[in-house]
Amino acid sequence: MLAKQAWRLVNKCNPVVRALMKAIYYPHSEFLNATIGINPSYIWRSIMEAQEVIRQGSRKRIGDGHGTLVWQDPWLPCEHNGFMTTERNPQLEHVTVANLMTED
């Protein structure tokens, strides 16, 4: 049940609830990158227990690649781990998948 609620936050099923939770608990990130915070409610703590399950099983759609971060988003089609596993270069921390694409 908790994973289902977390999945709804990721998929934007209920925009009002998602906007409220985002404003309170993760205003500067997305759900998959959110932290538990300083004074979490029982509901938020419970939903965060399912975050790792959602993170491991979900993959981000690339589209044009501008909204997908190379090292922070699960975008690779690997069954076990959708995240990049190579060592991060601090200068390239916020590189998007669009930077890896060519128009040809």
Phi and psi restraints in degrees (range 20) as a CNS / XPLOR table:
assign (resid 1 and name C) (resid 2 and name N)
       (resid 2 and name CA) (resid 2 and name C) 1.0 -67.9 20.0 2
assign (resid 2 and name N) (resid 2 and name CA)
       (resid 2 and name C) (resid 3 and name N) 1.0 -39.7 20.0 2
assign (resid 2 and name C) (resid 3 and name N)
       (resid 3 and name CA) (resid 3 and name C) 1.0 -64.4 20.0 2
assign (resid 3 and name N) (resid 3 and name CA)
       (resid 3 and name C) (resid 4 and name N) 1.0 -33.1 20.0 2
assign (resid 3 and name C) (resid 4 and name N)
       (resid 4 and name CA) (resid 4 and name C) 1.0 -66.3 20.0 2
assign (resid 4 and name N) (resid 4 and name CA)
       (resid 4 and name C) (resid 5 and name N) 1.0 -41.1 20.0 2
assign (resid 4 and name C) (resid 5 and name N)
       (resid 5 and name CA) (resid 5 and name C) 1.0 -66.1 20.0 2
assign (resid 5 and name N) (resid 5 and name CA)
       (resid 5 and name C) (resid 6 and name N) 1.0 -40.5 20.0 2
assign (resid 5 and name C) (resid 6 and name N)
       (resid 6 and name CA) (resid 6 and name C) 1.0 -64.3 20.0 2
assign (resid 6 and name N) (resid 6 and name CA)
       (resid 6 and name C) (resid 7 and name N) 1.0 -40.7 20.0 2
assign (resid 6 and name C) (resid 7 and name N)
       (resid 7 and name CA) (resid 7 and name C) 1.0 -62.1 20.0 2
assign (resid 7 and name N) (resid 7 and name CA)
       (resid 7 and name C) (resid 8 and name N) 1.0 -36.1 20.0 2
assign (resid 7 and name C) (resid 8 and name N)
       (resid 8 and name CA) (resid 8 and name C) 1.0 -66.0 20.0 2
assign (resid 8 and name N) (resid 8 and name CA)
       (resid 8 and name C) (resid 9 and name N) 1.0 -33.5 20.0 2
assign (resid 8 and name C) (resid 9 and name N)
       (resid 9 and name CA) (resid 9 and name C) 1.0 -68.1 20.0 2
assign (resid 9 and name N) (resid 9 and name CA)
       (resid 9 and name C) (resid 10 and name N) 1.0 -36.3 20.0 2
assign (resid 9 and name C) (resid 10 and name N)
       (resid 10 and name CA) (resid 10 and name C) 1.0 -71.1 20.0 2
assign (resid 10 and name N) (resid 10 and name CA)
       (resid 10 and name C) (resid 11 and name N) 1.0 -42.6 20.0 2
assign (resid 10 and name C) (resid 11 and name N)
       (resid 11 and name CA) (resid 11 and name C) 1.0 -88.7 20.0 2
assign (resid 11 and name N) (resid 11 and name CA)
       (resid 11 and name C) (resid 12 and name N) 1.0 1.6 20.0 2
assign (resid 11 and name C) (resid 12 and name N)
       (resid 12 and name CA) (resid 12 and name C) 1.0 58.2 20.0 2
assign (resid 12 and name N) (resid 12 and name CA)
       (resid 12 and name C) (resid 13 and name N) 1.0 40.3 20.0 2
assign (resid 12 and name C) (resid 13 and name N)
       (resid 13 and name CA) (resid 13 and name C) 1.0 -65.3 20.0 2
assign (resid 13 and name N) (resid 13 and name CA)
       (resid 13 and name C) (resid 14 and name N) 1.0 -42.8 20.0 2
assign (resid 13 and name C) (resid 14 and name N)
       (resid 14 and name CA) (resid 14 and name C) 1.0 -118.6 20.0 2
assign (resid 14 and name N) (resid 14 and name CA)
       (resid 14 and name C) (resid 15 and name N) 1.0 97.7 20.0 2
assign (resid 14 and name C) (resid 15 and name N)
       (resid 15 and name CA) (resid 15 and name C) 1.0 -60.9 20.0 2
assign (resid 15 and name N) (resid 15 and name CA)
       (resid 15 and name C) (resid 16 and name N) 1.0 -31.3 20.0 2
assign (resid 15 and name C) (resid 16 and name N)
       (resid 16 and name CA) (resid 16 and name C) 1.0 -70.4 20.0 2
assign (resid 16 and name N) (resid 16 and name CA)
       (resid 16 and name C) (resid 17 and name N) 1.0 -48.4 20.0 2
assign (resid 16 and name C) (resid 17 and name N)
       (resid 17 and name CA) (resid 17 and name C) 1.0 -64.8 20.0 2
assign (resid 17 and name N) (resid 17 and name CA)
       (resid 17 and name C) (resid 18 and name N) 1.0 -42.2 20.0 2
assign (resid 17 and name C) (resid 18 and name N)
       (resid 18 and name CA) (resid 18 and name C) 1.0 -61.6 20.0 2
assign (resid 18 and name N) (resid 18 and name CA)
       (resid 18 and name C) (resid 19 and name N) 1.0 -45.3 20.0 2
assign (resid 18 and name C) (resid 19 and name N)
       (resid 19 and name CA) (resid 19 and name C) 1.0 -63.0 20.0 2
assign (resid 19 and name N) (resid 19 and name CA)
       (resid 19 and name C) (resid 20 and name N) 1.0 -39.6 20.0 2
assign (resid 19 and name C) (resid 20 and name N)
       (resid 20 and name CA) (resid 20 and name C) 1.0 -65.2 20.0 2
assign (resid 20 and name N) (resid 20 and name CA)
       (resid 20 and name C) (resid 21 and name N) 1.0 -48.6 20.0 2
assign (resid 20 and name C) (resid 21 and name N)
       (resid 21 and name CA) (resid 21 and name C) 1.0 -63.8 20.0 2
assign (resid 21 and name N) (resid 21 and name CA)
       (resid 21 and name C) (resid 22 and name N) 1.0 -40.0 20.0 2
assign (resid 21 and name C) (resid 22 and name N)
       (resid 22 and name CA) (resid 22 and name C) 1.0 -64.5 20.0 2
assign (resid 22 and name N) (resid 22 and name CA)
       (resid 22 and name C) (resid 23 and name N) 1.0 -43.7 20.0 2
assign (resid 22 and name C) (resid 23 and name N)
       (resid 23 and name CA) (resid 23 and name C) 1.0 -63.6 20.0 2
assign (resid 23 and name N) (resid 23 and name CA)
       (resid 23 and name C) (resid 24 and name N) 1.0 -35.7 20.0 2
assign (resid 23 and name C) (resid 24 and name N)
       (resid 24 and name CA) (resid 24 and name C) 1.0 -84.8 20.0 2
assign (resid 24 and name N) (resid 24 and name CA)
       (resid 24 and name C) (resid 25 and name N) 1.0 -47.1 20.0 2
assign (resid 24 and name C) (resid 25 and name N)
       (resid 25 and name CA) (resid 25 and name C) 1.0 -105.8 20.0 2
assign (resid 25 and name N) (resid 25 and name CA)
       (resid 25 and name C) (resid 26 and name N) 1.0 -29.2 20.0 2
assign (resid 25 and name C) (resid 26 and name N)
       (resid 26 and name CA) (resid 26 and name C) 1.0 -144.7 20.0 2
assign (resid 26 and name N) (resid 26 and name CA)
       (resid 26 and name C) (resid 27 and name N) 1.0 64.5 20.0 2
assign (resid 26 and name C) (resid 27 and name N)
       (resid 27 and name CA) (resid 27 and name C) 1.0 -68.1 20.0 2
assign (resid 27 and name N) (resid 27 and name CA)
       (resid 27 and name C) (resid 28 and name N) 1.0 -23.6 20.0 2
assign (resid 27 and name C) (resid 28 and name N)
       (resid 28 and name CA) (resid 28 and name C) 1.0 -112.8 20.0 2
assign (resid 28 and name N) (resid 28 and name CA)
       (resid 28 and name C) (resid 29 and name N) 1.0 16.6 20.0 2
assign (resid 28 and name C) (resid 29 and name N)
       (resid 29 and name CA) (resid 29 and name C) 1.0 -150.5 20.0 2
assign (resid 29 and name N) (resid 29 and name CA)
       (resid 29 and name C) (resid 30 and name N) 1.0 -172.3 20.0 2
assign (resid 29 and name C) (resid 30 and name N)
       (resid 30 and name CA) (resid 30 and name C) 1.0 -103.6 20.0 2
assign (resid 30 and name N) (resid 30 and name CA)
       (resid 30 and name C) (resid 31 and name N) 1.0 167.9 20.0 2
assign (resid 30 and name C) (resid 31 and name N)
       (resid 31 and name CA) (resid 31 and name C) 1.0 -58.5 20.0 2
assign (resid 31 and name N) (resid 31 and name CA)
       (resid 31 and name C) (resid 32 and name N) 1.0 -41.3 20.0 2
assign (resid 31 and name C) (resid 32 and name N)
       (resid 32 and name CA) (resid 32 and name C) 1.0 -66.3 20.0 2
assign (resid 32 and name N) (resid 32 and name CA)
       (resid 32 and name C) (resid 33 and name N) 1.0 -19.1 20.0 2
assign (resid 32 and name C) (resid 33 and name N)
       (resid 33 and name CA) (resid 33 and name C) 1.0 -107.6 20.0 2
assign (resid 33 and name N) (resid 33 and name CA)
       (resid 33 and name C) (resid 34 and name N) 1.0 3.6 20.0 2
assign (resid 33 and name C) (resid 34 and name N)
       (resid 34 and name CA) (resid 34 and name C) 1.0 -71.3 20.0 2
assign (resid 34 and name N) (resid 34 and name CA)
       (resid 34 and name C) (resid 35 and name N) 1.0 152.6 20.0 2
assign (resid 34 and name C) (resid 35 and name N)
       (resid 35 and name CA) (resid 35 and name C) 1.0 -110.9 20.0 2
assign (resid 35 and name N) (resid 35 and name CA)
       (resid 35 and name C) (resid 36 and name N) 1.0 167.4 20.0 2
assign (resid 35 and name C) (resid 36 and name N)
       (resid 36 and name CA) (resid 36 and name C) 1.0 -69.8 20.0 2
assign (resid 36 and name N) (resid 36 and name CA)
       (resid 36 and name C) (resid 37 and name N) 1.0 -28.2 20.0 2
assign (resid 36 and name C) (resid 37 and name N)
       (resid 37 and name CA) (resid 37 and name C) 1.0 89.2 20.0 2
assign (resid 37 and name N) (resid 37 and name CA)
       (resid 37 and name C) (resid 38 and name N) 1.0 -174.9 20.0 2
assign (resid 37 and name C) (resid 38 and name N)
       (resid 38 and name CA) (resid 38 and name C) 1.0 -84.7 20.0 2
assign (resid 38 and name N) (resid 38 and name CA)
       (resid 38 and name C) (resid 39 and name N) 1.0 -48.0 20.0 2
assign (resid 38 and name C) (resid 39 and name N)
       (resid 39 and name CA) (resid 39 and name C) 1.0 -130.3 20.0 2
assign (resid 39 and name N) (resid 39 and name CA)
       (resid 39 and name C) (resid 40 and name N) 1.0 69.8 20.0 2
assign (resid 39 and name C) (resid 40 and name N)
       (resid 40 and name CA) (resid 40 and name C) 1.0 -76.0 20.0 2
assign (resid 40 and name N) (resid 40 and name CA)
       (resid 40 and name C) (resid 41 and name N) 1.0 149.7 20.0 2
assign (resid 40 and name C) (resid 41 and name N)
       (resid 41 and name CA) (resid 41 and name C) 1.0 -77.0 20.0 2
assign (resid 41 and name N) (resid 41 and name CA)
       (resid 41 and name C) (resid 42 and name N) 1.0 168.3 20.0 2
assign (resid 41 and name C) (resid 42 and name N)
       (resid 42 and name CA) (resid 42 and name C) 1.0 -62.3 20.0 2
assign (resid 42 and name N) (resid 42 and name CA)
       (resid 42 and name C) (resid 43 and name N) 1.0 -39.3 20.0 2
assign (resid 42 and name C) (resid 43 and name N)
       (resid 43 and name CA) (resid 43 and name C) 1.0 -64.5 20.0 2
assign (resid 43 and name N) (resid 43 and name CA)
       (resid 43 and name C) (resid 44 and name N) 1.0 -47.1 20.0 2
assign (resid 43 and name C) (resid 44 and name N)
       (resid 44 and name CA) (resid 44 and name C) 1.0 -64.4 20.0 2
assign (resid 44 and name N) (resid 44 and name CA)
       (resid 44 and name C) (resid 45 and name N) 1.0 -41.7 20.0 2
assign (resid 44 and name C) (resid 45 and name N)
       (resid 45 and name CA) (resid 45 and name C) 1.0 -60.0 20.0 2
assign (resid 45 and name N) (resid 45 and name CA)
       (resid 45 and name C) (resid 46 and name N) 1.0 -40.5 20.0 2
assign (resid 45 and name C) (resid 46 and name N)
       (resid 46 and name CA) (resid 46 and name C) 1.0 -67.5 20.0 2
assign (resid 46 and name N) (resid 46 and name CA)
       (resid 46 and name C) (resid 47 and name N) 1.0 -42.9 20.0 2
assign (resid 46 and name C) (resid 47 and name N)
       (resid 47 and name CA) (resid 47 and name C) 1.0 -64.7 20.0 2
assign (resid 47 and name N) (resid 47 and name CA)
       (resid 47 and name C) (resid 48 and name N) 1.0 -37.6 20.0 2
assign (resid 47 and name C) (resid 48 and name N)
       (resid 48 and name CA) (resid 48 and name C) 1.0 -65.9 20.0 2
assign (resid 48 and name N) (resid 48 and name CA)
       (resid 48 and name C) (resid 49 and name N) 1.0 -23.2 20.0 2
assign (resid 48 and name C) (resid 49 and name N)
       (resid 49 and name CA) (resid 49 and name C) 1.0 -62.8 20.0 2
assign (resid 49 and name N) (resid 49 and name CA)
       (resid 49 and name C) (resid 50 and name N) 1.0 -29.0 20.0 2
assign (resid 49 and name C) (resid 50 and name N)
       (resid 50 and name CA) (resid 50 and name C) 1.0 -91.9 20.0 2
assign (resid 50 and name N) (resid 50 and name CA)
       (resid 50 and name C) (resid 51 and name N) 1.0 -5.4 20.0 2
assign (resid 50 and name C) (resid 51 and name N)
       (resid 51 and name CA) (resid 51 and name C) 1.0 -58.6 20.0 2
assign (resid 51 and name N) (resid 51 and name CA)
       (resid 51 and name C) (resid 52 and name N) 1.0 -43.0 20.0 2
assign (resid 51 and name C) (resid 52 and name N)
       (resid 52 and name CA) (resid 52 and name C) 1.0 -65.4 20.0 2
assign (resid 52 and name N) (resid 52 and name CA)
       (resid 52 and name C) (resid 53 and name N) 1.0 -36.2 20.0 2
assign (resid 52 and name C) (resid 53 and name N)
       (resid 53 and name CA) (resid 53 and name C) 1.0 -62.8 20.0 2
assign (resid 53 and name N) (resid 53 and name CA)
       (resid 53 and name C) (resid 54 and name N) 1.0 -45.3 20.0 2
assign (resid 53 and name C) (resid 54 and name N)
       (resid 54 and name CA) (resid 54 and name C) 1.0 -65.6 20.0 2
assign (resid 54 and name N) (resid 54 and name CA)
       (resid 54 and name C) (resid 55 and name N) 1.0 -43.1 20.0 2
assign (resid 54 and name C) (resid 55 and name N)
       (resid 55 and name CA) (resid 55 and name C) 1.0 -60.9 20.0 2
assign (resid 55 and name N) (resid 55 and name CA)
       (resid 55 and name C) (resid 56 and name N) 1.0 -41.9 20.0 2
assign (resid 55 and name C) (resid 56 and name N)
       (resid 56 and name CA) (resid 56 and name C) 1.0 -72.0 20.0 2
assign (resid 56 and name N) (resid 56 and name CA)
       (resid 56 and name C) (resid 57 and name N) 1.0 -31.2 20.0 2
assign (resid 56 and name C) (resid 57 and name N)
       (resid 57 and name CA) (resid 57 and name C) 1.0 -96.3 20.0 2
assign (resid 57 and name N) (resid 57 and name CA)
       (resid 57 and name C) (resid 58 and name N) 1.0 -8.1 20.0 2
assign (resid 57 and name C) (resid 58 and name N)
       (resid 58 and name CA) (resid 58 and name C) 1.0 -104.1 20.0 2
assign (resid 58 and name N) (resid 58 and name CA)
       (resid 58 and name C) (resid 59 and name N) 1.0 154.6 20.0 2
assign (resid 58 and name C) (resid 59 and name N)
       (resid 59 and name CA) (resid 59 and name C) 1.0 -133.6 20.0 2
assign (resid 59 and name N) (resid 59 and name CA)
       (resid 59 and name C) (resid 60 and name N) 1.0 140.5 20.0 2
assign (resid 59 and name C) (resid 60 and name N)
       (resid 60 and name CA) (resid 60 and name C) 1.0 -86.5 20.0 2
assign (resid 60 and name N) (resid 60 and name CA)
       (resid 60 and name C) (resid 61 and name N) 1.0 137.0 20.0 2
assign (resid 60 and name C) (resid 61 and name N)
       (resid 61 and name CA) (resid 61 and name C) 1.0 -74.5 20.0 2
assign (resid 61 and name N) (resid 61 and name CA)
       (resid 61 and name C) (resid 62 and name N) 1.0 136.5 20.0 2
assign (resid 61 and name C) (resid 62 and name N)
       (resid 62 and name CA) (resid 62 and name C) 1.0 -78.2 20.0 2
assign (resid 62 and name N) (resid 62 and name CA)
       (resid 62 and name C) (resid 63 and name N) 1.0 -49.6 20.0 2
assign (resid 62 and name C) (resid 63 and name N)
       (resid 63 and name CA) (resid 63 and name C) 1.0 61.7 20.0 2
assign (resid 63 and name N) (resid 63 and name CA)
       (resid 63 and name C) (resid 64 and name N) 1.0 -124.7 20.0 2
assign (resid 63 and name C) (resid 64 and name N)
       (resid 64 and name CA) (resid 64 and name C) 1.0 -86.1 20.0 2
assign (resid 64 and name N) (resid 64 and name CA)
       (resid 64 and name C) (resid 65 and name N) 1.0 -7.2 20.0 2
assign (resid 64 and name C) (resid 65 and name N)
       (resid 65 and name CA) (resid 65 and name C) 1.0 87.8 20.0 2
assign (resid 65 and name N) (resid 65 and name CA)
       (resid 65 and name C) (resid 66 and name N) 1.0 -6.4 20.0 2
assign (resid 65 and name C) (resid 66 and name N)
       (resid 66 and name CA) (resid 66 and name C) 1.0 -74.5 20.0 2
assign (resid 66 and name N) (resid 66 and name CA)
       (resid 66 and name C) (resid 67 and name N) 1.0 -24.2 20.0 2
assign (resid 66 and name C) (resid 67 and name N)
       (resid 67 and name CA) (resid 67 and name C) 1.0 -98.6 20.0 2
assign (resid 67 and name N) (resid 67 and name CA)
       (resid 67 and name C) (resid 68 and name N) 1.0 7.8 20.0 2
assign (resid 67 and name C) (resid 68 and name N)
       (resid 68 and name CA) (resid 68 and name C) 1.0 -117.8 20.0 2
assign (resid 68 and name N) (resid 68 and name CA)
       (resid 68 and name C) (resid 69 and name N) 1.0 117.4 20.0 2
assign (resid 68 and name C) (resid 69 and name N)
       (resid 69 and name CA) (resid 69 and name C) 1.0 -81.9 20.0 2
assign (resid 69 and name N) (resid 69 and name CA)
       (resid 69 and name C) (resid 70 and name N) 1.0 136.1 20.0 2
assign (resid 69 and name C) (resid 70 and name N)
       (resid 70 and name CA) (resid 70 and name C) 1.0 -60.8 20.0 2
assign (resid 70 and name N) (resid 70 and name CA)
       (resid 70 and name C) (resid 71 and name N) 1.0 -46.9 20.0 2
assign (resid 70 and name C) (resid 71 and name N)
       (resid 71 and name CA) (resid 71 and name C) 1.0 -98.5 20.0 2
assign (resid 71 and name N) (resid 71 and name CA)
       (resid 71 and name C) (resid 72 and name N) 1.0 -16.5 20.0 2
assign (resid 71 and name C) (resid 72 and name N)
       (resid 72 and name CA) (resid 72 and name C) 1.0 -101.2 20.0 2
assign (resid 72 and name N) (resid 72 and name CA)
       (resid 72 and name C) (resid 73 and name N) 1.0 -17.5 20.0 2
assign (resid 72 and name C) (resid 73 and name N)
       (resid 73 and name CA) (resid 73 and name C) 1.0 -108.1 20.0 2
assign (resid 73 and name N) (resid 73 and name CA)
       (resid 73 and name C) (resid 74 and name N) 1.0 144.8 20.0 2
assign (resid 73 and name C) (resid 74 and name N)
       (resid 74 and name CA) (resid 74 and name C) 1.0 -81.2 20.0 2
assign (resid 74 and name N) (resid 74 and name CA)
       (resid 74 and name C) (resid 75 and name N) 1.0 100.9 20.0 2
assign (resid 74 and name C) (resid 75 and name N)
       (resid 75 and name CA) (resid 75 and name C) 1.0 -125.5 20.0 2
assign (resid 75 and name N) (resid 75 and name CA)
       (resid 75 and name C) (resid 76 and name N) 1.0 -12.0 20.0 2
assign (resid 75 and name C) (resid 76 and name N)
       (resid 76 and name CA) (resid 76 and name C) 1.0 -80.0 20.0 2
assign (resid 76 and name N) (resid 76 and name CA)
       (resid 76 and name C) (resid 77 and name N) 1.0 142.2 20.0 2
assign (resid 76 and name C) (resid 77 and name N)
       (resid 77 and name CA) (resid 77 and name C) 1.0 -79.7 20.0 2
assign (resid 77 and name N) (resid 77 and name CA)
       (resid 77 and name C) (resid 78 and name N) 1.0 25.6 20.0 2
assign (resid 77 and name C) (resid 78 and name N)
       (resid 78 and name CA) (resid 78 and name C) 1.0 -74.2 20.0 2
assign (resid 78 and name N) (resid 78 and name CA)
       (resid 78 and name C) (resid 79 and name N) 1.0 139.3 20.0 2
assign (resid 78 and name C) (resid 79 and name N)
       (resid 79 and name CA) (resid 79 and name C) 1.0 -69.0 20.0 2
assign (resid 79 and name N) (resid 79 and name CA)
       (resid 79 and name C) (resid 80 and name N) 1.0 -34.1 20.0 2
assign (resid 79 and name C) (resid 80 and name N)
       (resid 80 and name CA) (resid 80 and name C) 1.0 -94.4 20.0 2
assign (resid 80 and name N) (resid 80 and name CA)
       (resid 80 and name C) (resid 81 and name N) 1.0 -31.7 20.0 2
assign (resid 80 and name C) (resid 81 and name N)
       (resid 81 and name CA) (resid 81 and name C) 1.0 -152.1 20.0 2
assign (resid 81 and name N) (resid 81 and name CA)
       (resid 81 and name C) (resid 82 and name N) 1.0 117.8 20.0 2
assign (resid 81 and name C) (resid 82 and name N)
       (resid 82 and name CA) (resid 82 and name C) 1.0 -91.3 20.0 2
assign (resid 82 and name N) (resid 82 and name CA)
       (resid 82 and name C) (resid 83 and name N) 1.0 1.9 20.0 2
assign (resid 82 and name C) (resid 83 and name N)
       (resid 83 and name CA) (resid 83 and name C) 1.0 -94.6 20.0 2
assign (resid 83 and name N) (resid 83 and name CA)
       (resid 83 and name C) (resid 84 and name N) 1.0 154.8 20.0 2
assign (resid 83 and name C) (resid 84 and name N)
       (resid 84 and name CA) (resid 84 and name C) 1.0 -67.0 20.0 2
assign (resid 84 and name N) (resid 84 and name CA)
       (resid 84 and name C) (resid 85 and name N) 1.0 138.5 20.0 2
assign (resid 84 and name C) (resid 85 and name N)
       (resid 85 and name CA) (resid 85 and name C) 1.0 -111.9 20.0 2
assign (resid 85 and name N) (resid 85 and name CA)
       (resid 85 and name C) (resid 86 and name N) 1.0 0.1 20.0 2
assign (resid 85 and name C) (resid 86 and name N)
       (resid 86 and name CA) (resid 86 and name C) 1.0 -74.8 20.0 2
assign (resid 86 and name N) (resid 86 and name CA)
       (resid 86 and name C) (resid 87 and name N) 1.0 161.9 20.0 2
assign (resid 86 and name C) (resid 87 and name N)
       (resid 87 and name CA) (resid 87 and name C) 1.0 -66.6 20.0 2
assign (resid 87 and name N) (resid 87 and name CA)
       (resid 87 and name C) (resid 88 and name N) 1.0 136.2 20.0 2
assign (resid 87 and name C) (resid 88 and name N)
       (resid 88 and name CA) (resid 88 and name C) 1.0 -81.1 20.0 2
assign (resid 88 and name N) (resid 88 and name CA)
       (resid 88 and name C) (resid 89 and name N) 1.0 137.4 20.0 2
assign (resid 88 and name C) (resid 89 and name N)
       (resid 89 and name CA) (resid 89 and name C) 1.0 -94.7 20.0 2
assign (resid 89 and name N) (resid 89 and name CA)
       (resid 89 and name C) (resid 90 and name N) 1.0 123.4 20.0 2
assign (resid 89 and name C) (resid 90 and name N)
       (resid 90 and name CA) (resid 90 and name C) 1.0 -56.5 20.0 2
assign (resid 90 and name N) (resid 90 and name CA)
       (resid 90 and name C) (resid 91 and name N) 1.0 -29.3 20.0 2
assign (resid 90 and name C) (resid 91 and name N)
       (resid 91 and name CA) (resid 91 and name C) 1.0 -73.5 20.0 2
assign (resid 91 and name N) (resid 91 and name CA)
       (resid 91 and name C) (resid 92 and name N) 1.0 -20.4 20.0 2
assign (resid 91 and name C) (resid 92 and name N)
       (resid 92 and name CA) (resid 92 and name C) 1.0 -109.8 20.0 2
assign (resid 92 and name N) (resid 92 and name CA)
       (resid 92 and name C) (resid 93 and name N) 1.0 23.5 20.0 2
assign (resid 92 and name C) (resid 93 and name N)
       (resid 93 and name CA) (resid 93 and name C) 1.0 -58.5 20.0 2
assign (resid 93 and name N) (resid 93 and name CA)
       (resid 93 and name C) (resid 94 and name N) 1.0 -37.5 20.0 2
assign (resid 93 and name C) (resid 94 and name N)
       (resid 94 and name CA) (resid 94 and name C) 1.0 -109.3 20.0 2
assign (resid 94 and name N) (resid 94 and name CA)
       (resid 94 and name C) (resid 95 and name N) 1.0 30.5 20.0 2
assign (resid 94 and name C) (resid 95 and name N)
       (resid 95 and name CA) (resid 95 and name C) 1.0 -74.8 20.0 2
assign (resid 95 and name N) (resid 95 and name CA)
       (resid 95 and name C) (resid 96 and name N) 1.0 138.1 20.0 2
assign (resid 95 and name C) (resid 96 and name N)
       (resid 96 and name CA) (resid 96 and name C) 1.0 -99.6 20.0 2
assign (resid 96 and name N) (resid 96 and name CA)
       (resid 96 and name C) (resid 97 and name N) 1.0 164.9 20.0 2
assign (resid 96 and name C) (resid 97 and name N)
       (resid 97 and name CA) (resid 97 and name C) 1.0 -63.8 20.0 2
assign (resid 97 and name N) (resid 97 and name CA)
       (resid 97 and name C) (resid 98 and name N) 1.0 -26.8 20.0 2
assign (resid 97 and name C) (resid 98 and name N)
       (resid 98 and name CA) (resid 98 and name C) 1.0 -59.5 20.0 2
assign (resid 98 and name N) (resid 98 and name CA)
       (resid 98 and name C) (resid 99 and name N) 1.0 -30.8 20.0 2
assign (resid 98 and name C) (resid 99 and name N)
       (resid 99 and name CA) (resid 99 and name C) 1.0 -69.9 20.0 2
assign (resid 99 and name N) (resid 99 and name CA)
       (resid 99 and name C) (resid 100 and name N) 1.0 -16.8 20.0 2
assign (resid 99 and name C) (resid 100 and name N)
       (resid 100 and name CA) (resid 100 and name C) 1.0 -92.1 20.0 2
assign (resid 100 and name N) (resid 100 and name CA)
       (resid 100 and name C) (resid 101 and name N) 1.0 -11.1 20.0 2
assign (resid 100 and name C) (resid 101 and name N)
       (resid 101 and name CA) (resid 101 and name C) 1.0 -93.3 20.0 2
assign (resid 101 and name N) (resid 101 and name CA)
       (resid 101 and name C) (resid 102 and name N) 1.0 150.3 20.0 2
assign (resid 101 and name C) (resid 102 and name N)
       (resid 102 and name CA) (resid 102 and name C) 1.0 -117.8 20.0 2
assign (resid 102 and name N) (resid 102 and name CA)
       (resid 102 and name C) (resid 103 and name N) 1.0 150.4 20.0 2
assign (resid 102 and name C) (resid 103 and name N)
       (resid 103 and name CA) (resid 103 and name C) 1.0 -76.8 20.0 2
assign (resid 103 and name N) (resid 103 and name CA)
       (resid 103 and name C) (resid 104 and name N) 1.0 -14.3 20.0 2
